[in-house]
Amino acid sequence: MSNAVLYWVFLGAAFVIPFVIGVWLMRKTNRLGFSFWITTALNIVMTLAAAFWWKSVTDDPFRMMFGMAFYGVSAVNLMVIEFFALFSIRKKLNP
């Protein structure tokens, strides 16, 4: 696989895996704070790992910074979307 394809695979994995784990944890424990902070930590670790990988395989500074920006936007978007999803699950589990 090319580095461009791997970039999008890592971006997708860093978005999907923490979200799925967060929803699973919320349904299992019904603890919003616990679920959110565990998945936020996982999101940050996965995003940083992917960003360091991208930095190591990219020679062009513009391309590297553009890719890092997408990783950052994805991480923040995941935190916001996940918080609202977990909050929604909590409201449904506690009528």
N, C-alpha and C positions, 0 to 999 in steps of 0.2 A: 504494500500500500504506500501511496505517496504521503509526504508530510502534510499536504493540504487535506487529504481525506482523514488522516489521523487527527488533525486539528479538530475537525468537526465531530469525529467520533468521541474524542476526549471532552469536547464542549458538551455534547449531548449526554455523555455518561455523568459528567459533573453536575448536570441539571437533573437528570432523571433519578439516579440512584439515591441522593439525599431526599428527594421528594417522596419516593416510594417508601423509604425507611421511615420518614416522618409520619406519613399517613398510617403506616402499620403500627408504629409506636403509639400514636394517638389513639387508635382504636383499641390497642391492647391495654394501655395504662390510663387513658383519659386524663393525662396530665399535659396541659398545653405548654407550660414553660419547659418542662423536661424534654418533650418531643422537639420543640422549636430549637432549643440550645444545642441538643445533641446533633440535630441535622444541620444546624448552622455551622457548627465546628467541622462536621464532615464535609460540608460544602466548601468551607474555606481551605481545608487541607487538600481536597481534590482539585480545587481551582488553582491553588499555589503550585501543586505538583505539575499540573498541565501547563501553567504559565512558565515554569522553569524549563520544562521540556521544550516549549515553543521557543524560548530564548536560546536554547542550546542548538536548535536546528535551523534557525533563521539568521541569515547574514545581513539582509537589508534592514536598516534601522526603522524605516517607515513601516515596512511590513510587520516588523516585530511589535512596534508600539500599537499599530492598528489591531493586531491580534490580541495583545494584552488588554486593550480597551474593550474588545468584545468579551473576553473572559471576565473582566470586572463588571460589565453591564449584566452579563448572565448571572453572576453570583448575587448581585443586588436584586435583580428581578426574581430570582428563586426565593430569596428571603421574604420578599413582599408577598409573592403569590402563595408561598407555603404558609406564612402566618395566617392569611385569610382563609386558606383551605383548612388548616388545623382549627382555627376559631370556629369555622362553620361546622366542622365535625363535632367539636365540643358542644355547640348549641344543640345539635341533633341528638347527641348522647345524653344530655342533661335537659330534658324538656321543662 
